[in-house]
Amino acid sequence: MSLLKQKLQEKILVERPRTEKLNKEYGNVKVDEVTIGQIIGGMRDIKSLVTDVSYLDPYEGIRFRGLTIPEVLEKLPSYPGAEMPTVEAFFYFLLTGDLPTDAEIADVRAEFDKRKTVPDYVFRIIRAMPIDSHPMTMFATGIMSMQKESIFAKKYHENLKKGDYWDAYYEDAMNLLAKLPEIAAFIYRLKYRNGEIIPADPTLDFGGNFAHMMGIAKPYDDIARLYFLLHSDHESGNVSAHTGHLVASALSDMYYAISAMLNGLAGPLHGLANEEVLRWLHSVYNGMGGKVPTEDEMKKFVYETLDSGKVIPGFGHAVLRKTDPRYTAQREFCLKHLPEDPLFKYVDLLYKVVPNILLEKGKAKNPWPNVDAQSGVIQWYYGVQEYEFYTVLFGIGRALGVCSNIIWSRALGYPLERPKSLTTKMLEDVAFGKK
């Protein structure tokens, strides 16, 4: 048994009694009240899911296992000769809540290495798709095609005990995650680099191997590590995480769940936001003739944009009430590695002028930039200039968090998710005091 799986098993045996006690002895204790606005408005902020993997704090941003993003970047070991922690170290941390030792990181890497060979039929299926298919469609299809490999699906029909469901989901997660970098890079090279595929390098870690297969030199390997970490998890309520959680609650295996997760991520109100921000940023850049404006010129542009009824993409967040730490982490990378890049200068100027203007106009509860305001600029600078591929990168990272959550959901025996619906008439009766 791998070190990660052994540690996870130990953690599960400790956590199960906590969940069982809460459900049996305190199941009727009320946590929150629900309003009609929340029911109609997409269940916004209704406290109805459980996850210990991450928590979105309004003032500190995402906390992974209790640590802020700056703390995670500081405390997790970096890849030798690089700036950023490895995906292997981070995934160990997401699953267990413990900072891994060098031996434990090496163990996860060894696990990924022995599982990362992608079946040839996956590539054949992707090649058979129209070349103008969206890369997210290709990515989700490639993952779905491997469902026949599911260990859980096989063992379930062999009367797998409920208490062991997590074990089979863990195996499926490790098998799937290990293959994601090569599938994603294959799609990129097939669609955008004339099908010139770059074989995997077995000597590299998860992020380094992805950069290698993309054909992009250092420090893009650090960008991959940082990007996957920052986009990995965002509590359980966002569309992609919740979709994966919901599908897996029906005991659909990890391949079904992660494919469904990607389908949710592909929406313009979720994962496509970074693409839309960069598209808008380029329209501003071209509209100004490539000239980097002064602060006063940028302020004038922002006022004109808002006064015309349009928005400034990449600013605001449903929960955060400060600058998104995911934005800050990427901004610091840009200040170090591409401070003179014209697009970054635009982003930095917007960061300096937009919040105060939004506050002045009362346009946002949180006027600060979010992760999407920055992420596309870095990809563009390092040559990934195909907007539609950005969500595939997002999907690799998000799979780390969703797989972690699903494993724990099965470990703690969470049931099929099934909220109750009301009719509009029922809501009217409540609203008008008839019930």
FIGU-956160 format. One record per residue (C-alpha): residue number from 0; residue in one letter; x, y, z. Coordinates in pm, 1 decimal, always signed. Layout:
<sites>
SITE	NUM	A	X	Y	Z
...
</sites>
This chain:
<sites>
SITE	0	M	+0.0	+0.0	+0.0
SITE	1	S	+134.0	+345.6	-89.1
SITE	2	L	+219.0	+592.8	+186.6
SITE	3	L	-58.7	+824.6	+74.2
SITE	4	K	-323.5	+552.2	+77.2
SITE	5	Q	-205.6	+425.7	+415.8
SITE	6	K	-222.3	+776.0	+565.1
SITE	7	L	-564.8	+831.7	+408.0
SITE	8	Q	-696.8	+507.9	+557.9
SITE	9	E	-575.6	+616.7	+901.1
SITE	10	K	-747.7	+954.6	+862.4
SITE	11	I	-1074.7	+795.4	+749.1
SITE	12	L	-1090.6	+573.7	+1059.0
SITE	13	V	-1058.1	+886.9	+1273.9
SITE	14	E	-1306.8	+1100.9	+1077.6
SITE	15	R	-1590.6	+849.8	+1031.6
SITE	16	P	-1702.1	+852.5	+1399.0
SITE	17	R	-1721.7	+1233.8	+1394.6
SITE	18	T	-1959.7	+1235.5	+1098.6
SITE	19	E	-2164.3	+943.5	+1234.1
SITE	20	K	-2206.6	+1114.6	+1572.4
SITE	21	L	-2318.2	+1442.6	+1417.3
SITE	22	N	-2574.0	+1267.4	+1198.8
SITE	23	K	-2715.1	+1034.4	+1467.3
SITE	24	E	-2708.6	+1257.1	+1777.1
SITE	25	Y	-2736.8	+1606.7	+1634.8
SITE	26	G	-2914.1	+1555.6	+1303.0
SITE	27	N	-3208.8	+1779.1	+1398.6
SITE	28	V	-3002.7	+2078.8	+1510.7
SITE	29	K	-3073.4	+2376.7	+1281.0
SITE	30	V	-2776.4	+2545.1	+1114.4
SITE	31	D	-2936.6	+2812.3	+895.8
SITE	32	E	-3260.9	+2952.6	+754.4
SITE	33	V	-3344.6	+2960.2	+385.0
SITE	34	T	-3512.8	+3254.3	+211.1
SITE	35	I	-3730.9	+3256.9	-98.0
SITE	36	G	-3460.0	+3461.0	-270.4
SITE	37	Q	-3208.1	+3185.3	-206.2
SITE	38	I	-3445.9	+2917.7	-332.8
SITE	39	I	-3516.8	+3103.6	-657.4
SITE	40	G	-3163.2	+3245.3	-686.3
SITE	41	G	-2970.2	+2924.7	-741.9
SITE	42	M	-2947.8	+2817.1	-374.6
SITE	43	R	-2694.8	+3095.3	-317.0
SITE	44	D	-2515.8	+3068.7	+19.6
SITE	45	I	-2743.0	+2794.0	+155.4
SITE	46	K	-2529.9	+2595.5	+400.0
SITE	47	S	-2601.4	+2243.2	+279.6
SITE	48	L	-2272.0	+2078.1	+178.8
SITE	49	V	-1972.8	+1949.8	+373.6
SITE	50	T	-1605.7	+1960.6	+277.6
SITE	51	D	-1288.3	+1978.7	+481.1
SITE	52	V	-1066.7	+2010.3	+173.5
SITE	53	S	-1113.6	+2385.3	+126.7
SITE	54	Y	-1308.2	+2679.7	+263.8
SITE	55	L	-1368.5	+3017.6	+100.5
SITE	56	D	-1307.0	+3285.9	+358.8
SITE	57	P	-1444.2	+3627.8	+254.6
SITE	58	Y	-1132.1	+3808.5	+373.4
SITE	59	E	-854.7	+3552.3	+336.6
SITE	60	G	-965.8	+3376.1	+21.1
SITE	61	I	-941.1	+3002.5	-29.1
SITE	62	R	-806.1	+2806.6	+264.4
SITE	63	F	-678.8	+2464.1	+168.1
SITE	64	R	-700.3	+2236.6	+470.6
SITE	65	G	-692.6	+2544.3	+693.2
SITE	66	L	-396.1	+2713.8	+525.0
SITE	67	T	-418.9	+3029.1	+315.6
SITE	68	I	-269.4	+3031.2	-33.5
SITE	69	P	+43.8	+3221.1	+79.5
SITE	70	E	+87.5	+2968.2	+360.5
SITE	71	V	+48.2	+2673.2	+123.1
SITE	72	L	+305.1	+2819.2	-116.7
SITE	73	E	+542.8	+2880.2	+172.1
SITE	74	K	+501.8	+2553.2	+361.4
SITE	75	L	+478.6	+2295.0	+81.5
SITE	76	P	+818.0	+2187.0	-55.0
SITE	77	S	+906.4	+2332.9	-394.3
SITE	78	Y	+1024.5	+2123.7	-683.0
SITE	79	P	+1409.1	+2110.1	-685.0
SITE	80	G	+1542.6	+2412.8	-871.3
SITE	81	A	+1194.9	+2563.1	-907.6
SITE	82	E	+979.4	+2814.0	-721.6
SITE	83	M	+650.5	+2628.9	-684.7
SITE	84	P	+537.0	+2323.4	-488.0
SITE	85	T	+480.9	+2004.9	-682.2
SITE	86	V	+132.4	+1884.7	-766.0
SITE	87	E	+225.3	+1558.7	-596.2
SITE	88	A	+295.3	+1737.4	-265.1
SITE	89	F	-19.4	+1943.3	-294.1
SITE	90	F	-244.5	+1645.5	-369.4
SITE	91	Y	-108.0	+1460.5	-66.5
SITE	92	F	-190.2	+1769.1	+139.9
SITE	93	L	-543.8	+1798.6	-4.0
SITE	94	L	-624.6	+1436.8	+74.1
SITE	95	T	-471.7	+1413.3	+421.4
SITE	96	G	-439.8	+1765.4	+559.7
SITE	97	D	-76.3	+1687.0	+645.2
SITE	98	L	+230.7	+1854.6	+498.9
SITE	99	P	+416.1	+1571.6	+325.4
SITE	100	T	+772.8	+1463.4	+381.8
SITE	101	D	+1012.5	+1414.1	+91.1
SITE	102	A	+949.9	+1038.8	+111.1
SITE	103	E	+573.3	+1088.1	+96.2
SITE	104	I	+604.7	+1320.1	-204.5
SITE	105	A	+826.7	+1067.0	-379.1
SITE	106	D	+568.1	+800.3	-303.4
SITE	107	V	+286.4	+997.6	-469.7
SITE	108	R	+506.5	+1066.8	-768.7
SITE	109	A	+586.4	+697.3	-798.5
SITE	110	E	+215.0	+619.0	-782.9
SITE	111	F	+139.1	+867.1	-1061.3
SITE	112	D	+432.4	+742.2	-1268.6
SITE	113	K	+315.5	+381.6	-1270.8
SITE	114	R	-41.2	+484.5	-1360.5
SITE	115	K	+11.0	+758.6	-1619.3
SITE	116	T	+21.0	+555.4	-1941.8
SITE	117	V	-284.6	+659.2	-2142.4
SITE	118	P	-459.5	+376.4	-2333.2
SITE	119	D	-407.3	+416.9	-2706.0
SITE	120	Y	-781.3	+402.4	-2771.5
SITE	121	V	-820.1	+737.6	-2592.8
SITE	122	F	-597.1	+906.0	-2850.0
SITE	123	R	-777.8	+731.1	-3135.1
SITE	124	I	-1113.1	+852.6	-3008.2
SITE	125	I	-989.0	+1210.3	-2976.2
SITE	126	R	-830.9	+1197.0	-3322.5
SITE	127	A	-1162.4	+1072.9	-3464.7
SITE	128	M	-1341.4	+1387.1	-3345.4
SITE	129	P	-1373.7	+1689.1	-3579.1
SITE	130	I	-1057.4	+1896.8	-3538.1
SITE	131	D	-1268.9	+2205.5	-3471.7
SITE	132	S	-1431.2	+2039.8	-3168.6
SITE	133	H	-1393.3	+2245.2	-2852.4
SITE	134	P	-1092.9	+2121.5	-2649.7
SITE	135	M	-1316.0	+2081.7	-2344.3
SITE	136	T	-1537.8	+1847.7	-2545.5
SITE	137	M	-1230.8	+1648.3	-2642.2
SITE	138	F	-1104.1	+1644.4	-2284.0
SITE	139	A	-1433.8	+1530.9	-2131.9
SITE	140	T	-1475.4	+1269.6	-2406.0
SITE	141	G	-1126.5	+1133.1	-2352.0
SITE	142	I	-1194.8	+1092.8	-1982.3
SITE	143	M	-1537.1	+939.7	-2039.3
SITE	144	S	-1390.2	+689.0	-2283.6
SITE	145	M	-1180.5	+541.5	-2001.0
SITE	146	Q	-1484.4	+460.3	-1786.2
SITE	147	K	-1446.8	+95.5	-1875.8
SITE	148	E	-1123.8	+102.4	-1672.4
SITE	149	S	-1308.5	+193.2	-1350.7
SITE	150	I	-1209.5	-23.0	-1057.0
SITE	151	F	-1510.8	+93.5	-855.9
SITE	152	A	-1757.8	+1.4	-1131.5
SITE	153	K	-1611.4	-347.4	-1148.3
SITE	154	K	-1589.2	-408.0	-773.7
SITE	155	Y	-1934.1	-264.3	-704.9
SITE	156	H	-2086.2	-543.5	-910.3
SITE	157	E	-1876.3	-788.7	-709.9
SITE	158	N	-2058.1	-676.4	-391.0
SITE	159	L	-1797.4	-432.4	-263.8
SITE	160	K	-1870.3	-335.9	+97.6
SITE	161	K	-1991.7	+21.0	+149.0
SITE	162	G	-1712.1	+90.9	+393.3
SITE	163	D	-1461.5	+13.2	+117.5
SITE	164	Y	-1612.7	+233.1	-154.4
SITE	165	W	-1351.6	+499.7	-85.4
SITE	166	D	-1072.0	+255.7	-162.7
SITE	167	A	-1196.6	+189.3	-517.0
SITE	168	Y	-1267.6	+560.7	-572.8
SITE	169	Y	-913.5	+637.1	-456.4
SITE	170	E	-769.0	+392.2	-707.9
SITE	171	D	-981.8	+540.3	-987.3
SITE	172	A	-876.7	+892.6	-886.6
SITE	173	M	-506.4	+808.8	-888.3
SITE	174	N	-536.0	+631.5	-1223.3
SITE	175	L	-728.3	+920.3	-1378.2
SITE	176	L	-528.2	+1212.6	-1236.7
SITE	177	A	-200.4	+1059.7	-1349.0
SITE	178	K	-322.8	+1059.6	-1709.8
SITE	179	L	-471.3	+1410.2	-1729.2
SITE	180	P	-150.3	+1599.6	-1822.6
SITE	181	E	-80.7	+1378.7	-2123.5
SITE	182	I	-440.9	+1381.9	-2248.3
SITE	183	A	-458.5	+1760.6	-2218.7
SITE	184	A	-120.2	+1819.2	-2384.5
SITE	185	F	-213.1	+1575.3	-2662.2
SITE	186	I	-529.8	+1775.9	-2735.2
SITE	187	Y	-331.3	+2099.6	-2742.9
SITE	188	R	-63.0	+1969.7	-2978.5
SITE	189	L	-320.8	+1796.0	-3199.9
SITE	190	K	-538.5	+2104.6	-3240.2
SITE	191	Y	-289.3	+2388.6	-3233.6
SITE	192	R	+54.4	+2249.4	-3321.7
SITE	193	N	-19.3	+2048.9	-3638.3
SITE	194	G	-51.0	+1723.2	-3448.6
SITE	195	E	+318.0	+1721.5	-3351.9
SITE	196	I	+286.5	+1521.6	-3031.0
SITE	197	I	+565.5	+1532.6	-2770.1
SITE	198	P	+609.9	+1208.0	-2571.7
SITE	199	A	+606.6	+1217.5	-2193.6
SITE	200	D	+932.3	+1246.9	-2000.6
SITE	201	P	+933.6	+992.1	-1715.9
SITE	202	T	+1199.2	+1185.6	-1523.4
SITE	203	L	+974.6	+1487.1	-1464.1
SITE	204	D	+706.5	+1561.2	-1206.1
SITE	205	F	+337.6	+1623.2	-1284.3
SITE	206	G	+375.7	+1995.5	-1367.8
SITE	207	G	+715.7	+1965.2	-1533.9
SITE	208	N	+603.4	+1681.0	-1756.3
SITE	209	F	+294.8	+1875.5	-1861.5
SITE	210	A	+507.7	+2175.5	-1962.0
SITE	211	H	+742.7	+1941.6	-2150.9
SITE	212	M	+456.5	+1779.4	-2344.7
SITE	213	M	+312.2	+2122.5	-2423.3
SITE	214	G	+650.8	+2213.2	-2572.4
SITE	215	I	+704.3	+2520.0	-2354.1
SITE	216	A	+1035.1	+2594.3	-2182.1
SITE	217	K	+1093.9	+2699.9	-1821.3
SITE	218	P	+953.7	+2865.3	-1620.6
SITE	219	Y	+626.9	+2737.6	-1769.6
SITE	220	D	+665.5	+2426.6	-1553.6
SITE	221	D	+622.8	+2652.9	-1249.8
SITE	222	I	+323.4	+2818.2	-1412.1
SITE	223	A	+166.0	+2474.0	-1452.5
SITE	224	R	+231.0	+2385.4	-1087.3
SITE	225	L	+95.2	+2719.0	-964.5
SITE	226	Y	-204.5	+2716.3	-1198.0
SITE	227	F	-311.8	+2364.6	-1101.5
SITE	228	L	-274.4	+2446.3	-731.8
SITE	229	L	-469.6	+2773.0	-746.1
SITE	230	H	-756.7	+2625.0	-946.2
SITE	231	S	-782.3	+2296.3	-757.3
SITE	232	D	-1069.9	+2356.7	-518.9
SITE	233	H	-1320.5	+2624.0	-423.2
SITE	234	E	-1541.4	+2462.1	-160.3
SITE	235	S	-1810.8	+2221.8	-287.5
SITE	236	G	-2078.1	+2464.4	-403.6
SITE	237	N	-1939.0	+2600.3	-730.1
SITE	238	V	-2074.1	+2441.1	-1047.0
SITE	239	S	-1781.2	+2213.1	-1132.9
SITE	240	A	-1715.9	+2089.9	-778.4
SITE	241	H	-2084.5	+2046.1	-702.4
SITE	242	T	-2146.9	+1864.7	-1030.5
SITE	243	G	-1871.7	+1615.4	-956.8
SITE	244	H	-2000.8	+1570.1	-602.1
SITE	245	L	-2360.5	+1526.6	-718.7
SITE	246	V	-2284.0	+1274.0	-991.3
SITE	247	A	-2061.1	+1069.8	-762.1
SITE	248	S	-2330.6	+1070.6	-492.0
SITE	249	A	-2526.5	+839.0	-724.0
SITE	250	L	-2222.5	+608.0	-706.2
SITE	251	S	-2131.0	+693.2	-1061.7
SITE	252	D	-1759.3	+623.6	-1079.4
SITE	253	M	-1480.4	+881.7	-1093.7
SITE	254	Y	-1468.0	+886.4	-1474.1
SITE	255	Y	-1836.0	+976.2	-1498.4
SITE	256	A	-1803.6	+1232.9	-1220.7
SITE	257	I	-1495.0	+1413.3	-1352.6
SITE	258	S	-1628.4	+1417.2	-1707.3
SITE	259	A	-1948.2	+1575.0	-1573.8
SITE	260	M	-1740.3	+1818.6	-1368.7
SITE	261	L	-1568.5	+1935.8	-1686.9
SITE	262	N	-1902.1	+1986.9	-1860.0
SITE	263	G	-2004.6	+2222.0	-1580.3
SITE	264	L	-1670.1	+2398.4	-1590.0
SITE	265	A	-1714.4	+2469.4	-1962.2
SITE	266	G	-1990.6	+2724.7	-1902.7
SITE	267	P	-1928.6	+3097.8	-1958.6
SITE	268	L	-2048.0	+3175.1	-1605.2
SITE	269	H	-1783.9	+2945.5	-1457.7
SITE	270	G	-1463.3	+2817.4	-1614.1
SITE	271	L	-1479.5	+3020.1	-1934.6
SITE	272	A	-1454.5	+3345.4	-1740.4
SITE	273	N	-1074.1	+3365.6	-1778.7
SITE	274	E	-1111.4	+3331.6	-2155.5
SITE	275	E	-1367.1	+3613.2	-2164.3
SITE	276	V	-1146.1	+3839.9	-1953.6
SITE	277	L	-847.3	+3799.6	-2185.7
SITE	278	R	-1065.0	+3845.6	-2493.8
SITE	279	W	-1194.2	+4171.9	-2345.7
SITE	280	L	-842.3	+4278.2	-2246.1
SITE	281	H	-719.6	+4230.3	-2602.1
SITE	282	S	-1008.9	+4438.8	-2734.1
SITE	283	V	-903.7	+4720.2	-2498.9
SITE	284	Y	-537.9	+4680.8	-2598.0
SITE	285	N	-619.8	+4690.7	-2969.0
SITE	286	G	-860.6	+4978.8	-2919.9
SITE	287	M	-578.0	+5181.6	-2766.7
SITE	288	G	-341.9	+5090.0	-3046.6
SITE	289	G	-115.7	+4884.7	-2821.2
SITE	290	K	-17.1	+5194.3	-2624.7
SITE	291	V	+14.6	+5149.1	-2249.9
SITE	292	P	-212.7	+5421.7	-2111.0
SITE	293	T	-145.6	+5644.0	-1813.8
SITE	294	E	-349.6	+5595.6	-1497.5
SITE	295	D	-567.1	+5894.3	-1591.4
SITE	296	E	-628.4	+5752.3	-1939.5
SITE	297	M	-720.4	+5413.8	-1793.0
SITE	298	K	-954.7	+5578.8	-1543.1
SITE	299	K	-1127.1	+5763.4	-1827.3
SITE	300	F	-1169.8	+5436.5	-2016.9
SITE	301	V	-1313.0	+5259.2	-1709.7
SITE	302	Y	-1562.0	+5539.7	-1644.9
SITE	303	E	-1674.4	+5534.4	-2008.3
SITE	304	T	-1712.2	+5156.0	-2000.8
SITE	305	L	-1924.0	+5158.4	-1686.0
SITE	306	D	-2130.8	+5458.7	-1796.5
SITE	307	S	-2220.6	+5275.7	-2117.5
SITE	308	G	-2375.5	+4995.8	-1911.8
SITE	309	K	-2090.7	+4748.0	-1959.3
SITE	310	V	-1882.9	+4575.8	-1692.7
SITE	311	I	-1511.6	+4539.6	-1626.7
SITE	312	P	-1451.6	+4162.4	-1650.6
SITE	313	G	-1239.2	+3996.1	-1385.4
SITE	314	F	-1350.9	+4217.3	-1097.2
SITE	315	G	-1589.8	+4117.4	-820.0
SITE	316	H	-1662.6	+3788.6	-647.2
SITE	317	A	-1976.7	+3642.5	-490.4
SITE	318	V	-1803.5	+3570.6	-159.0
SITE	319	L	-1465.6	+3746.7	-140.5
SITE	320	R	-1442.1	+4093.9	+9.1
SITE	321	K	-1077.7	+4158.1	-77.7
SITE	322	T	-837.3	+4094.7	-365.1
SITE	323	D	-843.9	+3726.4	-457.2
SITE	324	P	-520.7	+3571.5	-321.9
SITE	325	R	-512.1	+3357.8	-637.9
SITE	326	Y	-484.8	+3684.4	-834.0
SITE	327	T	-211.8	+3808.3	-600.3
SITE	328	A	-3.7	+3490.4	-634.3
SITE	329	Q	-9.8	+3518.3	-1013.5
SITE	330	R	+56.5	+3893.0	-1002.9
SITE	331	E	+369.5	+3833.6	-795.9
SITE	332	F	+488.3	+3581.8	-1054.0
SITE	333	C	+429.0	+3838.4	-1329.6
SITE	334	L	+611.6	+4113.3	-1142.8
SITE	335	K	+911.6	+3882.7	-1121.8
SITE	336	H	+906.4	+3720.5	-1466.6
SITE	337	L	+718.5	+3950.3	-1708.4
SITE	338	P	+696.2	+4300.5	-1559.8
SITE	339	E	+737.4	+4469.9	-1899.8
SITE	340	D	+474.2	+4266.2	-2082.3
SITE	341	P	+219.5	+4513.8	-2227.0
SITE	342	L	-84.9	+4302.7	-2137.7
SITE	343	F	+36.6	+4261.6	-1781.6
SITE	344	K	+81.7	+4638.9	-1760.7
SITE	345	Y	-283.6	+4676.8	-1863.8
SITE	346	V	-390.9	+4430.2	-1595.8
SITE	347	D	-178.2	+4607.0	-1336.5
SITE	348	L	-322.1	+4945.2	-1428.8
SITE	349	L	-674.3	+4809.8	-1401.9
SITE	350	Y	-585.7	+4672.2	-1059.4
SITE	351	K	-481.0	+5019.9	-950.8
SITE	352	V	-780.3	+5214.3	-1082.9
SITE	353	V	-1086.6	+4989.2	-1106.8
SITE	354	P	-1157.8	+4907.5	-738.4
SITE	355	N	-1193.5	+5270.1	-628.5
SITE	356	I	-1412.7	+5352.4	-927.0
SITE	357	L	-1639.6	+5052.9	-861.0
SITE	358	L	-1665.0	+5155.0	-495.4
SITE	359	E	-1747.4	+5510.9	-595.9
SITE	360	K	-2023.4	+5393.5	-829.5
SITE	361	G	-2154.3	+5127.8	-591.5
SITE	362	K	-2114.6	+4864.2	-861.9
SITE	363	A	-1984.4	+4573.8	-654.4
SITE	364	K	-1978.6	+4443.7	-298.1
SITE	365	N	-1628.5	+4327.0	-377.7
SITE	366	P	-1459.7	+4562.0	-627.0
SITE	367	W	-1130.2	+4373.8	-624.6
SITE	368	P	-986.4	+4154.8	-901.7
SITE	369	N	-1049.9	+3782.2	-898.5
SITE	370	V	-837.0	+3495.7	-1029.4
SITE	371	D	-966.9	+3534.8	-1385.6
SITE	372	A	-832.9	+3890.6	-1414.9
SITE	373	Q	-476.7	+3760.8	-1427.3
SITE	374	S	-460.0	+3395.9	-1532.6
SITE	375	G	-503.2	+3434.1	-1909.4
SITE	376	V	-229.9	+3696.9	-1937.2
SITE	377	I	+35.1	+3453.2	-1814.0
SITE	378	Q	-75.5	+3178.8	-2052.7
SITE	379	W	-69.1	+3422.7	-2344.4
SITE	380	Y	+280.2	+3545.4	-2257.0
SITE	381	Y	+421.5	+3191.6	-2260.9
SITE	382	G	+267.4	+3112.0	-2596.8
SITE	383	V	-61.0	+2943.4	-2507.0
SITE	384	Q	-264.4	+3194.8	-2703.8
SITE	385	E	-563.9	+2978.7	-2784.5
SITE	386	Y	-831.7	+3113.5	-2549.5
SITE	387	E	-1052.8	+2807.9	-2563.1
SITE	388	F	-778.8	+2584.7	-2419.9
SITE	389	Y	-755.4	+2777.0	-2093.0
SITE	390	T	-1048.8	+2592.7	-1938.6
SITE	391	V	-875.7	+2259.7	-2002.8
SITE	392	L	-590.5	+2384.7	-1783.2
SITE	393	F	-849.2	+2486.9	-1524.6
SITE	394	G	-1000.5	+2138.6	-1548.7
SITE	395	I	-673.4	+1962.0	-1466.7
SITE	396	G	-637.9	+2165.4	-1149.5
SITE	397	R	-1003.4	+2137.9	-1048.5
SITE	398	A	-987.9	+1759.5	-1082.4
SITE	399	L	-736.2	+1749.2	-793.8
SITE	400	G	-983.7	+1905.7	-553.1
SITE	401	V	-1295.4	+1730.4	-679.4
SITE	402	C	-1129.5	+1387.9	-667.3
SITE	403	S	-1021.2	+1459.6	-309.5
SITE	404	N	-1373.7	+1560.4	-210.3
SITE	405	I	-1534.6	+1259.9	-376.4
SITE	406	I	-1296.4	+1016.1	-206.7
SITE	407	W	-1383.0	+1166.3	+130.3
SITE	408	S	-1756.2	+1167.3	+53.5
SITE	409	R	-1742.1	+794.2	-7.4
SITE	410	A	-1517.7	+740.7	+295.6
SITE	411	L	-1766.2	+915.5	+525.5
SITE	412	G	-2067.5	+752.3	+367.2
SITE	413	Y	-2244.4	+1063.9	+241.3
SITE	414	P	-2572.4	+963.1	+74.9
SITE	415	L	-2729.5	+1033.5	-261.3
SITE	416	E	-2786.7	+1407.0	-290.9
SITE	417	R	-3156.9	+1484.3	-333.4
SITE	418	P	-3288.6	+1832.9	-248.6
SITE	419	K	-3664.6	+1896.4	-237.8
SITE	420	S	-3840.1	+2126.6	-485.5
SITE	421	L	-4139.7	+2353.0	-422.5
SITE	422	T	-4389.5	+2494.3	-669.6
SITE	423	T	-4417.4	+2866.6	-735.7
SITE	424	K	-4765.4	+2852.1	-576.1
SITE	425	M	-4615.0	+2709.0	-258.4
SITE	426	L	-4362.3	+2992.1	-246.6
SITE	427	E	-4637.8	+3249.2	-305.0
SITE	428	D	-4838.6	+3101.9	-19.1
SITE	429	V	-4537.9	+3138.3	+210.9
SITE	430	A	-4458.8	+3487.7	+82.1
SITE	431	F	-4817.8	+3612.3	+119.9
SITE	432	G	-4861.6	+3462.3	+464.5
SITE	433	K	-5107.3	+3191.4	+363.4
SITE	434	K	-4891.1	+2918.7	+514.4
</sites>
